[in-house]
Amino acid sequence: MDTIIRIAADYAGRPTRNGPVTMGQANMARCVLRDPPLHMNFRVTKRLPAGTTFASVTEAVGRLLSRHESLRATIRSGVQHVPGAGAFPIEVHGATTDGAGPEAAERALDGLAEEVGLRMQGVRFDVEAELPIRVAVITDRDVPRRAVFVLPHTSVDAIGLATVMREWERLIRGDAVPAPCPTQPLELAVAEGAPLARRRTEAALRHWETQLRRVPQSMFAIDEVADADAIRPRLRVRSAVAGEALGAVASRTGASRSVVTLAALGMLIGLRNTQRTCVIASLSSNRVRPELRDYVGPLAQDALMAADLDVPTFDEAVRRFRGASLAGYQHSRFDSTALWEVIESVNAERGVNFARDCVFNDMSGVTVADREPPPAADVECDWLPEASLPAHLALWANRLEDEVDLTFWIDPRVMSRQEAEGFGTGLVRLLIEAGDRVIPAAEIPAVSGVAPAGHGPGWVHTDSCWVSLDAVGRLVGEAVGGRPHRVVHGADGRLICHVTSGTPEEIHAACLALLPGRTSAMTPHHYVVHRPAPGDTWLDGPVVTEGDGRRRDSFPT
């Protein structure tokens, strides 16, 4: 696959500007440099209307860049640089359609667009030097037929991307577009530094700290293996019947359709994993204020939702998650650097590694999907192509009104495809049944068909987390370099580590450093250092020192 030519789109906005990055830009710049490009880069392919020329493509792309400074901003050391004018390169690739019929030609165009798009998406953006957008045109006999866009999360979030694509559809047809959002990233960065905004971000950090101190480090506790690209099977589940039922539950409980869906997800995650508390990161658009409604840039952040699952009925679970979602969305704008300091401090104190392994994203008010025939059965499911998403389980709500249309991203290490189908269809069946009656919590397994996965011998529940004593033993063994050690589960529920050398502080720090990715382990709560002795007699030997290994001066006050 060779680029045939490159064409240039000229753009011209306000004069070149420099200034601080927004909280969203700062957070996403770190993620773009760290996480798999297939996850951090959006990819969209658009069919081009008949009569599209190269000139109309370059004009439309140039106008997009001129309108939105987030598409021109490079980031270096916490400062964004926005060039005022320039020429943006666009790749042009020709599909081989000679002798092909109309349908075969369309397949060839789609195939080349997919190939080119995946290549562009799979390359990490240089946030310091590269404009945060890539565009390619696919042609048939030198006529533009497809446009492929790749944008990193430093330039747009999902809602910002939808805004850009709506504008593209109008611009490429020569239609008028409304004035762009007056708030550009540089203006937002200034607003985020105002006293009221700072107080809000401080309140968000307090909310996160309070919840992080009590929730499981991971809803799915598994012995993990390396998974750098985080490629996940995706399951789509649809039901028109569930759409009607969702409205009935929402009316009965006073919660939104989104919250009812979130509650069903949380209850089934807790049921499968025998967890007493469910924690889910829900993506918040943070566009409530009018001046941000059409903002193009990375504004969405996690809303941390934690709900206890000791409820008598599913309706009460909905009310619990309604309260959790209100608190979470209210505290979903924060300085990510400060938040990571809170997370790492709480991790060190508890001896855990918060995994953010379950994610919910309600895109029902944003996604404009092509109208499809309604599902013929009460519940239909189909497997979609795999995609990258670093989570154990994620749920995208595509539609929640006339029908329920959900996409599940499920890590094969936590569920097989058969189990995933049972989980996805079980959630929808729970919604359907809840539309007719108030379901006692004890009946949710029978209604949904989801059962506890169970924890075998050697698993214990401590500090809200399920952990494997074998996994903790392996963690400690690596931390002490294979020296004699033993981990026991004390009568008070704590994990006690016996070792023959080192200090509690040294061993705890080494365990923390090795903990990321091991959701079935946590550090011991207490370390007992014995004087070395031959064989197993060291366990009966004198205690040199003991303690929890936590450095109190590193914890938030």
N, C-alpha and C positions, 0 to 999 in steps of 0.2 A: 504494500500500500504506500504509494508515493504521492506527495503533494504535487498537484499539477502546477498551480500558480498560487501566489499570495496577492490579495488585493487589500487596500487600505481604506478604513473608515475614518474620516476626519471628524474630530470633536472639538467643541469650544464652549466652555462654561465660564464661570467667574474666573478672575485672575488666580494664578497659582496661590494656594494657601497652605499653611502648616499650623498644626496645633495638637493638643492632647487627643489621645484616642478615647473612644467611649468605653464603658465597662464591657459592653458586648464585643467590641473589636478586640480589646485586650484579651478577653477570655478565648475568643475564637482563634486569635493569632497563635496562642499557645497550643490549642487543639490541632490546628492545621499543621503545625510543625511536628506534632507528636503522634497523632492518630492516623489510621490507614487512610490514604487519599480517597479510596472508593467510598468511604464513609463521610469524609469531610468535604467532598466536592459534589454539588448538585449536577445532574445531567438531564437536559431536556432536548428532545428533538421535535421540531415543528415542520409540518408540511407548508410549502410555500404556495400562495395562490397563483392561478394561471396568469401569465403575463409578467411575472416577477423577473426583473433584470438585475445584473450585478450592481448597477447604479442605485436601484431602489433598496437593495440589501445594505450597501455601504451607508446610504443616507439614513436608513432606519437604525442601524447599529450606532452610527455617529450621534444620532439624536438621543438614543438611550444613554450613552455615556455622557453627553452634554447635560442631560437632565439630572443625573444622579451621581453625586460625588463619591458615594460608596463604591461605585464601579470603577473609580479612578484612583482610589486611595491606596498608597503603599504605606507600610508600617515598619518603623525602626525605633527600637529603644523607647517605646511608649509614646512616640510622636507619629502622627499621620501626615503624609505629604500628598497633596491633591494638585496635580498639574492642571493648569487652566486650559490648555489646548494641546493637540497632538494628533498623530496618525496611528490608528490601531490596526494591527495586521489580522487578516482573516484568511484562514486556509481554504482552498478550493480543491475538492476531490471529484473526479469523474467516475461515475458508475459505468460498468460494461453492460450495455443493454442491446447491443446490435443483434438483430434477428429475434429478439424476445417479444412475446406478446405483451399486451398491457398489464396483465396480472404478474407475469414474470418480471417485467420491468419494475413494477412497484416493489416486488420482493427484493430485487437487486438494490434498489435505492434504500430501502429500509435496512437491508443487511449491511451496506456500506456505512450508513449513518450510525448503526450500532457499533460497528468496528471502529470507526473514527472516534465516536463518542467515548467508548471505553478506554481507548488509548489516551485521549486527553484527560479523562477523569482519573485515570490511574497514576498520573504524574503529579507529585506534590507541588503546590504553588510556592514560588519564592515571594513571600509576603513583603520583603524589603525592596524588591526590584521589579516585580511583574505586576501589571495591572490585574486586578482580581476578576478577570473574566476571560474566557476563551470561546471563540466562535469559529465554526467551520461551515462551509456550504457544500452540499452534495449536488452534482449536476447530472443531467442526462442530455448528451449531445450539446454540451455547453449552455444548457438552460438550467438555471437554479431551481431545484425541486425540494430540497430539504435544508433546514438550518439547524445546526447542532450547537447548543450552548452548554458550557461548563462554568460554574461559578462556585467559589469556595465559601464557607460559612463566614469568612471575614467580610464579605460584601453583602450577603443577604441571608436571612433565615427563610423558612418555608413561606411565610406570609409575604415577605419582601419579594421573594422569587415570583410568587403568584402575581404580584403587582407589576413586576417587570415584564412578565409574559403577557399579561393583559395589554399593556402598552405596546408591546411588540406586535401583537395581532392587529392593532389599529394602525400603527406606524407603517407596517409593511404593505397595508392596503391604501395608504395615503389618507387615512381618516384623521380627524382632529383628535387630540388627546387633551385632557384637563391639565392645568398647571401642576407641576410636580409638588410634592409635599414641601412646604417651606422649611421644615426642619431637616437640615442635612447633618451628617455625623459631627462636624465641628461645632455646630450650634448645640447639639444634644450633649456633647462632652462638657460644654460650659454649663449647661443646665444641671448636669449631674453633679457638678461641684458646688451647687448652691446649698446653703445651710439646711433647708427643708429636705432636699434630696439626700443629703448626707445622713440626716436623722432617720430617714426611711431605710437607707441601706444598713444602718446600725441596728435597727429593729429587725431587719431580715436576718442579720447574722445571729442575733439572740434567738430568733425562732429556730434557725437551723441547729444551733448549739443545743437548745433544749431537747429537740427531737432526736438528734444524733446520740445523745447520752442514754436513750432508752430503747432505741429500735434495733432489730437484728442488723448485723453488718451486711447480711445478704439474705434474701428470701430463699434462694436455692443454695444450699451448702453442698458443694461437690469437691472432689479431688480433681483439680484442673490440670490440663496440659496446655502447652503454649498454643496460642490462637491469635497470631499477630494481625491477620486480616479480618477477623471477626465476621466471616461469611456465614449468613444465616438462611436456612430455608424459610420461605414465607407462605403462609396459609391465608387464603381469602375465604371469609365466611359471610354469606348473605342470607337475609330472611325478610320478606315483606310482612309476615305475621308478627315477627319481633318488633317491627316498626310500630305497629298498632299497640302492642303490649307495652312498649317503652313509654308511649304517651300515657297509658293508664297508670303505670307505676309513678311516673312523674307527677301526674295530677294528684294521686293519693298521698304522696309523701311531701309534695312541695319542693322537690329537687328537680334539677334540670335533667334532660335526657343523658347528657354527658356524665353527670354525677352518678346516675343509676347504672350506667355502663361501667364506670370506674368501680362502683361498689361490687358489682358482679365479678369483675376481674380480681379485686382485692380478696373477696371471700374465697374464690376458687384457688388463688395462689396460696392463701393461708391454709385452706383445707388440704391441698396436695402436699404441702410441706410441714404440716402440723405446727404451724406458727400461731402464736397468740396475738401478735401484733403484725400488721402489714405496713410496709413502707414502700411507696411508689414515687418516682420522680415524674411529674406531669409537666409537659412543656407549656409554658405560659407565654402568650404573644406579647404581653406588656404594652398593648396598644389601646388601653381604655381611654386615655386622654385624647381629645379631638385633634390636637396638634401632632399626634403620633399615629393616627389611624392609618394613613397611607405611607408611613415612613418606610424607606428602603434602606435596610442595613440590618446587622445582627442585633436584634432587640430581644428576641425570645430567650428566656432562661428557665432553669428548673424551678418548679414549685414543689417543695418537699411535702408530701402528704403521708401522715402516719395516723392509723386508726386501730384501736383495739377491737378484736374480733369476738369478744365474749358478749354476743347479742342474742336475744331470744328469737328474732325473726329477721328475714331479709330486709323488710322495711326499716327496721331499726338500724341495720347495717348501712342502708342508704343515708339515713340521717347522720350516722357517725361520719361517713365519708363526705357528706355535705359540709359538716363543720370542719373536717380536715382540709377540704379543698378551699374553703373560704380563707382559712388561716394560711394555707400554702400559697394561694395566688396573691394574697395581700403582701406576702414577704418574698416575692420572686424577682426583685431587682436588687442586685448586690454587686459589690466589688469582688470579682472571682479570686483575686490574689488574697484578699482578706478572708474570704470563705475557705480557701484551701488551708490557710493557717489555722482556722477553727477546726476544720476536719482533721488535720494532722495532729493537732493538740488533743482532741477528743480521742482519736485513734490511739495515741500514745498512752493516755490515761486509762482507757478501757482495755487496751491490748488487742484491738481489732483493726480491720481495714475496711472502711465503708465502701461497698462495691458498686452502688447505684445499678443494681442488676435488673430492676423491673421499671419499665418506662411506659407512660400513657401519653398519647398525643391525639387530641380531638381536632381533626382537620375538617369536620363536617361543615363548618361555616366558611371554609376557604376553598376546598377542592371543588372544581367545576368539572365533573366527569361527564363523558358522553352518555346520553341516555341509552340504557340497555334494557332488554326485555326483563320483566320482573322474574325472580327465581320461581321455577315451577313447583319445587318442593317447599315444605315449611322451612327447612334449613338446607342450604347448599354450600359445599366447600370445594375449593380447587387450590392446587399448589401453583404458586407463582415462581418465576426465576429467583434464584438465591441473590442476596444482596448483603452489603456490609452494614452491620450495626453492633457496636460493642455493648451488648446487654444479654442477660440470660433469657429474658422474655420481654417483648414490647408489643403494645397494641396500638395500632393506628385506627381511629374511628373515621372512616371516609364519609359515611352518611348515617344519619340517625333519625330522619324524619319519616319519609314515606316508606323507607325500608332501612334495615340495619345492614350496613356494609362495613365489615371489619377486616383488617389485615394484621395477622399475627407474625411476629418475627421470633422464632423459637430456636434457641441454642440446642443442637442435637445432643449435647452432653447432659442436658437436663430432661429432655423428652425425646423419644423416638417419634417418627412421623405418625405412627398409629396413635401414640399417646397424645400427640399434638392435635390431631384431628378430633380425638375425644374431648380434649380440653376446650378447643375452639367451638365445636358444635354444642358442647355441654354448657358453655357460657350463654349461648344464644337460647338454648332450651330453658335455662333458668329464667331468662328475661321473659320468654313466652309464658311460662307457667306463672310468673309473678304478675303478669298482666291480669290474670283471672282471680288471684287470691293472695292473701298474706301468707307467705311460706315460712313455717317454723324453721329455724336454723338447723335443727336436727334432720330435716328432710332434704336439705340442699344436696347431700351426696346422692340420694336416690333420684332426685329431679334432674341433676346435671350429669350424673354418671361419672363424676370425678371423685376419686377415692384417694386417701393418703398414700403417698409413695412408701412411707415407712422408713425407719432408721434401724439398722441392724445392731448387733452387739458392738459395744465399744463407743457408741454415740451417746453424748450427754447434752442436756439443755442447761446452759449457764449464761447469765447476763443477757437474756433474750436471744441467745444464739445457739443453734445446733452445731456441735463440733465433734469431730472424730478424735478420740484419744490417740489413735495411731498417727493421724495427721499432725497432731500437736507434738507427739514424740519425734516425728521426722523433722518438724520445724526446729525443735530444740536441738536435735542431733546435728543438724547443719550449722546452727548458730554457735555451738560449742566445738565445732570441728571434730565431731565423733568421739569426744571424751565421754567417760561414763556419765550417764544421766538417766533419770526416770521421772515420768510424769504420772501423778495420781489424781483422781477426782476425790476431793475431800468430802467429809460428811456435811460440811456447810455449803457445798456446791462449788467451791473454788477449785481451780486447777493448781496443784502444788508441784513445783519442779525441784528435784534433788540433783545436784551436780557436784563435781569434785574440784572445780577451780573457777576462777573469775570472780566478779562481783555481780550482785543482782542488777546493778545499773548497766554493766557491760552486756550481760546476757539478754536483758530485756531489749536494749537497743539493737542488738544483733537479730533478735527474733522479729522485731518490728520491720527491720530492713528487708527481711526475707518473706514477709507476710503477704504483700500484694499478689493477687491471683490465687490465693489458697483460701477459698471461702469455706472450707471444711475445718479450718484451724483458727486458733487465736493464741495469743501469748499466754503463758501461765499468769496467775494472779499473784503468786508468791514464789520466791526462789530461796532454796536452802542450800548453802555451800558447805560441803563436808570436807574434812581432811582426807586426802587420798589414802587408800589402803588396798591391799591385794584383793583380787576377785570382787565378790559382791559384799565383802565385809565393810566396804566404805560407807554403805548405807547406815551401818550401826556406829560409825565413827563420830568423833566430835564435830560439832557444828562450828565452822569458822566464822560465818556471818550469814545473815538472812535478811530478807526485805522484799518489797514489791517491785523494786527496780525503777519506779516512776520518779522522774525528776520534777518535783512540784513547781520549780521556778519556770517550767515551760508550759504550764497549764493556764488557760484564761482565768481571770478573776472576775 
